[in-house]
Amino acid sequence: MTEQELYIKLIPEIAKIAEQCRKMDEEMYAAWKKEIITSTPDEVRNFIRKIMAVVDKVRKEWQCAVG
C-alpha cells in the first residue's frame, strides 16, 4: 500500500480526529499534538506530521468560519 492509498483509506478517521480536535482549546490541542508526534515511531512520524498538517488546516478553517 502506498502512502497515498493509506491516506485515502484513513480519511474518515482523520475527519473524526479533526472533529475532536476542533473542540480543544489551543493549549490542549498543542499538548495533544506534541504528545502524538513524540510518541509516534520514527518510521511513520513524517506521515503523522502530514496528518497533523491537515488537522491544523481544518481547525484553522473552522475557527475562521466561527469567527
N, C-alpha and C positions, 0 to 999 in steps of 0.2 A: 504494500500500500504506500502510495506516495504521500508526502506531506500535504499536498493539496487535497487528495482524496480523504485523508484523515480529517482535515479541517472541515471539509464539506459534510462529512459524516457527523461531526461534533457541533454543527451549527445550532441544533435545538438545545443542546446542553450549554453552549456559550450564551445563548439567549436567556436561559434560566439564570445563569451566573450573573449576567448583566442586570437582570431584573432585581436580583437580591442585592447587588452592589449599589443599585440606584437608591435603595433605602438607607444606605450607610452615610454617615456624615464624612467629611473629608478626612478627619483624623482616623476614624475607624477604618475607612477604605484604604488609606495609606499603610496602616499597620497590617491589615489583612493581606494586601498585595505584596508587601515586603516578606511576610511570613511564607506566602505561597511560593514566591520566586526563590527564596533562600532554601526552602525545603524540597525543591524540585531537583531531581538528579541532573547532573551536568549534561547528560546525553540529550535531554529534552528541554533544557532551560531556554534555549532560543525559541523553541516552539511556544512555550508558555509565555514568553515575553511578547510574541506576536498576538497571542490571545488576549493578553492584558492590554495591548495597544488598542484592540477592538473594543474591549470593555471600557477603557478610558474614553475613547471617542463617543461611545454610546452614552456614557454618563454625562459627558460634557454637552452633548446634544440635548439630552433630557433637561439638564439644568438650564440651558438657554431657552428651551421651549417653555419651561415653567416660569422662568424669569425671576 
